[in-house]
Amino acid sequence: MSVKRTCMALDLRDDQKLIDAYEQYHRPGHIWPEIPEGIRQAGVLDMQIYRIGTRLFMIVDHEENSSLAETFEKMGDMPRQPEWAALMAGFQKTLPEAKPGEQWVAMEPVFLLNEHLK
């Protein structure tokens, strides 16, 4: 199976209490169990979120022949995912580059080491 990696960005609201709460929701034992289960069932192989300041950076690994948009759409139909998305939206601030209704914005790769080693 070939894996495709998509990197995405989003900002959090510039409020330390909100940032702390956002991180707390994502810690093991605090995230609703339906969330990681739904992410996997939708076809995501791995997902990681990193933060610096208010900027979030998400790495999503999915099957190369799958559409990430379709995967996220499928995820939205999983148990408690819409409720989770609505809760998380209260912590988030969309990037200026986001299209209407878009939260996470896909980033364009600038440098891929493996492309230079072929």
N, C-alpha and C positions, 0 to 999 in steps of 0.2 A: 504494500500500500504506500503510495506517495503522499507526502504531507505538504500542505501549503501553510505558510505562516503569514498572518496579517497582523500588522501593528497599528494600534489605534490610540488616539489621544482625547482627553477631555479635561476640563478644569473643575475643581471643587470651589465652592464659595469660600471666600477668604475670611473664614471664621474658625478659629482653632477648636472651639467646642464642637462645631459641626464636623470638622476634619477628624477629630478624635472619635466621634460617634460613628462616622462612616467606616473608619478602620475597625472599630469594635464590632460592627455588624459583619465584617468580613473575616473575623478571626475564627479558627476552628472552635466548635462548640457554641458559637454565637450565630453563625450563618444558618438560616433556615435550611433543614436537610433537603427540602424539595428543590432548592436552588442549584447546588452542584449536581444533583441527580438529573434535573431537567436539562442542564447545560450538556451533560454527557449524552443523554437520550436524544438530544437534538442533533448530535453529530460532532460536537467539539471534542477533540482528542486531548487538548490541554489548554488552559487559560491561566495567565498570570497577570496581576496588576501591580505596578510599581508607582511610587509617588515621590516627587520632589516638590517642596513647597505646596502649591495648590494644583500642580499639573499631575495628571494621572496618565500612565502609559500602560496599555494593555497589549499583551501578546496572545494571539489566538491561533492555535494549530488545529487545522481541520483537513479532511481528505481533499486532495488536490482537485478532484473532479467535482467537488461540491461547491455550491454557491454560498458564501458566507451570509449574504442577505437572506437567502432561503433558510439557512440554518437558524439565524436570529428570528426569522418569522415563525419557524416551527417552535423555537424556544418560547416565544410569546404565548403559545397555546398550552404550554406545560403547566401543571399545578403550581399555583402561587407566584409564577413568574411575573404576570402583569402587576400584581400587588407589590412585589419586590421592586420592579422597575419604577412604579409610582413613588414608593418610599425613597429610593435612591435619587430620583429626580430632585427631591427637596435638598439634597446636598450638592448637586451638580450645577455647573454653569457651562453652557455650550460655548464652543470656540467660535470666533468670528467666521471661520471657514465652513462651519456646519451649514448644511442645507436645512430648510424649514422642516421641523419635526425630527431632525437628526440629533442624537446625543453624542455618541462616540463617533469620531471622524477617522477614517482610514488614512494612514500616513503613506507617503510614497518612499520607497527605498532609495537611499543615496549611495550606499556602499554595501556590497555583498561579497565578502572575502572569497567564498566558493566560486563566484563568477570569475574571479581573477586567477584562480588556480587550475582552470580547465586546460 
